[in-house]
Amino acid sequence: MARIGIEWVVNYAPASVNLPATRPQAERFWNTLSGEKAFNFGDNQAWDIDFEQQGTGFPSSGADRFVVELADITYFAGHGSVSGPLFSEPRRDDTLARPSEMRLGDGLANWVVFDACEVLLDPGVERRFSQVFNGLHYVLGFHTICSDEKARGGIFADYLNQGDRMRDAWRKACQETEPFWLVWAYIRASTQAAETFVDHWHGQGEVSADPVGGVELTYFRQAC
């Protein structure tokens, strides 16, 4: 059975504004999507190293093989920026999961959602994420800022359960929860043998093979 992981951060103070809706948003995804529950880490139990590969960046304390690589899909809800998703626990690393420190997909990981502001801001997104895809299919998120709201994770999961393709489910969830001037986005990897455009949630339709070796990245964004 496909495995589901979530991470969320509510408490950022005093460094930044708290986000009270991130926990219900992530847990609605967790409780709605059909599959096996892999992990649910929040606040000081959610760490940037969970998304990072050992030996990359500084400090080189990545632990993705023990967390994100143990789930087919991981949904993060919290603050973010063009530099990456932001966490609040500084004792494990530096609280920022930089794309340059991620190498995702050599375990179970097929899809990662960063429900956070501007992680997929363009221009420059394909350059920033050029090393992230190591078998990973998609990163879904936002080109612009996004709202702190409770419903999107559950709506996204509902559409996946109903058989929508991954990108369509994310589009619909964003359009139903954000005003039209904000912009959702995704970046995906593909090869001649792995066309991720077709991807559904496991058990609900076609899922491509893992794209490895000479991957081509496709970035797409659209107003909500």
C-alpha positions in Angstrom: 0.0 0.0 0.0 1.2 3.5 -0.9 2.6 5.5 2.1 1.8 9.0 3.2 3.9 11.5 5.2 3.2 15.0 6.5 5.2 17.7 8.2 3.8 21.0 9.4 4.9 24.0 11.5 2.5 26.2 13.4 4.9 27.8 15.9 7.5 30.1 14.3 7.4 32.9 16.9 9.4 34.9 17.7 11.4 34.5 14.4 8.3 34.8 12.2 4.5 34.8 12.3 2.8 31.7 13.5 0.6 29.7 11.0 -2.3 28.2 13.0 -3.9 26.5 10.0 -0.9 24.4 8.9 -1.6 21.5 11.2 -5.2 21.0 10.2 -4.3 21.5 6.6 -1.7 18.8 6.6 -3.7 16.4 8.8 -6.7 16.7 6.6 -4.5 15.5 3.8 -3.2 12.7 6.0 -6.6 11.6 7.2 -8.3 11.8 3.8 -5.9 10.3 1.3 -6.2 6.5 0.9 -3.0 4.8 1.9 -0.7 3.8 4.8 0.3 6.5 7.2 4.1 6.8 7.4 4.9 9.8 9.5 3.3 13.0 11.0 5.9 15.4 12.3 5.0 18.9 13.5 6.6 22.0 15.1 9.9 21.0 16.9 9.6 17.4 15.6 9.6 18.6 11.9 13.1 19.2 10.7 14.7 20.5 7.5 17.1 17.5 7.5 14.1 15.2 6.9 14.2 16.5 3.2 18.0 16.7 2.8 20.5 14.1 1.8 23.4 13.2 4.0 26.6 14.9 2.9 25.0 17.8 1.0 25.2 21.4 2.2 26.5 22.7 5.5 26.0 21.4 8.0 25.7 18.1 6.1 23.3 16.4 8.5 20.6 15.2 6.0 18.3 12.4 7.0 15.9 12.0 4.1 16.4 8.2 3.9 14.9 7.9 7.4 11.9 10.2 6.7 10.7 11.5 3.3 12.2 8.5 1.4 9.9 6.3 3.5 6.7 7.8 2.0 5.4 7.8 -1.6 4.1 11.4 -1.0 5.0 14.0 1.6 3.0 17.1 2.3 4.7 20.0 4.0 2.7 23.0 5.3 4.5 26.0 6.7 6.5 29.1 5.8 8.6 29.1 2.7 10.5 31.3 0.3 12.6 31.1 -2.9 15.3 29.6 -0.7 13.1 26.6 0.3 10.6 25.5 3.0 11.2 26.9 6.4 11.1 25.0 9.7 11.4 26.2 13.3 13.7 23.8 15.1 17.3 25.1 14.9 19.0 22.4 17.0 19.0 19.8 14.2 20.3 22.1 11.4 19.6 25.6 10.2 15.8 25.4 9.7 15.9 25.8 5.9 15.6 22.9 3.5 17.4 24.2 0.5 16.8 22.6 -2.9 20.6 22.4 -3.3 20.6 20.0 -0.3 17.9 17.7 -1.6 18.3 14.6 -3.7 14.9 12.9 -3.6 13.5 9.7 -5.1 16.1 7.1 -4.4 13.7 5.6 -1.9 9.9 5.6 -2.1 9.5 9.3 -2.7 7.5 10.0 -5.8 5.8 13.4 -5.0 6.5 16.2 -2.5 4.1 19.1 -1.8 5.5 22.3 -0.4 2.4 24.2 0.7 4.4 27.3 1.4 5.0 30.7 -0.1 7.3 31.0 -3.2 9.2 27.8 -3.0 8.5 27.4 -6.7 9.0 31.0 -7.6 10.3 31.6 -11.1 12.6 32.7 -12.8 15.4 30.3 -11.7 13.3 27.5 -10.4 14.6 24.8 -12.8 18.2 25.8 -12.0 17.5 25.7 -8.2 15.8 22.3 -8.5 18.1 20.8 -11.1 19.7 18.3 -8.6 16.6 17.5 -6.6 15.1 14.9 -8.9 16.8 11.5 -8.2 13.8 9.4 -9.1 11.3 12.0 -7.7 8.4 12.7 -10.1 6.9 16.0 -8.9 7.3 19.0 -6.6 4.0 20.8 -6.2 3.7 24.2 -4.6 3.3 27.9 -5.3 5.0 30.5 -7.5 3.5 33.3 -5.3 2.6 33.6 -1.7 -0.2 31.4 -0.4 -2.8 31.6 2.4 -2.7 30.0 5.8 -5.9 28.0 5.4 -7.2 24.6 6.6 -9.0 23.1 3.6 -6.5 22.6 0.8 -4.9 19.4 2.0 -8.2 17.6 2.3 -9.4 18.8 -1.0 -6.2 17.8 -2.7 -6.5 14.3 -1.2 -10.2 14.0 -2.2 -9.4 14.7 -5.8 -6.5 12.1 -5.7 -8.9 9.5 -4.3 -11.4 10.3 -7.0 -8.8 9.5 -9.7 -7.6 12.9 -10.8 -4.1 13.2 -12.1 -1.6 14.6 -9.6 -1.2 17.9 -11.3 -5.0 18.3 -11.8 -5.8 17.5 -8.2 -3.3 20.2 -7.1 -4.7 22.7 -9.5 -8.3 22.2 -8.4 -7.3 22.3 -4.7 -5.5 25.6 -5.2 -8.2 27.1 -7.3 -10.8 26.3 -4.6 -8.8 27.8 -1.7 -6.9 30.8 -3.1 -7.9 34.1 -4.9 -7.3 34.4 -8.6 -4.2 36.7 -8.2 -2.2 34.0 -6.5 -0.3 31.4 -8.6 0.1 27.7 -8.0 2.9 25.7 -9.7 4.7 22.4 -10.1 8.0 21.1 -11.5 8.3 17.6 -12.7 10.9 15.3 -14.1 10.5 13.0 -17.1 12.5 10.8 -19.4 11.7 9.0 -22.6 10.8 5.9 -20.5 9.0 7.8 -17.7 6.3 10.3 -18.6 5.2 11.8 -15.3 2.5 13.9 -17.0 0.2 10.9 -16.5 0.8 10.4 -12.8 -2.1 9.5 -10.5 -2.1 8.5 -6.8 -1.3 4.9 -6.5 -4.3 2.7 -7.1 -6.3 5.4 -8.8 -4.7 5.3 -12.3 -1.5 5.3 -14.2 1.8 6.1 -12.4 5.0 6.5 -14.5 8.2 4.7 -13.8 10.7 6.7 -11.8 12.5 9.2 -14.0 16.3 8.6 -13.6 19.2 9.3 -15.9 19.2 12.4 -18.1 15.9 13.7 -16.8 14.1 16.7 -18.4 12.4 19.2 -16.1 9.1 20.8 -16.9 7.9 23.8 -14.9 4.3 25.0 -15.0 2.4 27.7 -13.2 -1.1 29.1 -13.5 -3.3 31.6 -11.7 -5.7 30.2 -9.1 
